[in-house]
Amino acid sequence: QVQLVESGGGRVQAGGSLRLSCAASGSPFTIMAWYRQTPGKQREFVARITGDGITTYADSVKDRFTISRDNAKNTVSLQMNSVKPEDTAVYYCNAYAVLWRREYWGQGTQVTVSS
């Protein structure tokens, strides 16, 4: 059974830093990613990383956020620096499970940035 469990969310002041982590289990994973969602809006892409370490970022977070992964531990992290109030959202971990040939989502973790 595939599980994605996020941790590290919370409240931070604008300009500060926060690190999110996601522990994945139940399969090897290829692409791992972070998305975020605010009330009334569609879930939006934040960052992704391939198994080879190739990264892609949304323009809104480029140069502020860094995605990384530990393939041995099946974890993916999102280092969030210079956060802004508009980064406030529920952040979701996403990963493509090789064994099941489909993507899975975590339950989400709330990030709140106060001005």
Protein Blocks (a to p, Z undefined) as FASTA:
>chain_A
ZZdddehiacddehiacddddddehiacfbdcdddddehiacddfbdcdfkopacddfkl
gokaccdddfklopacdddehiafklgccdddddddfklopacddebjaddddZZ
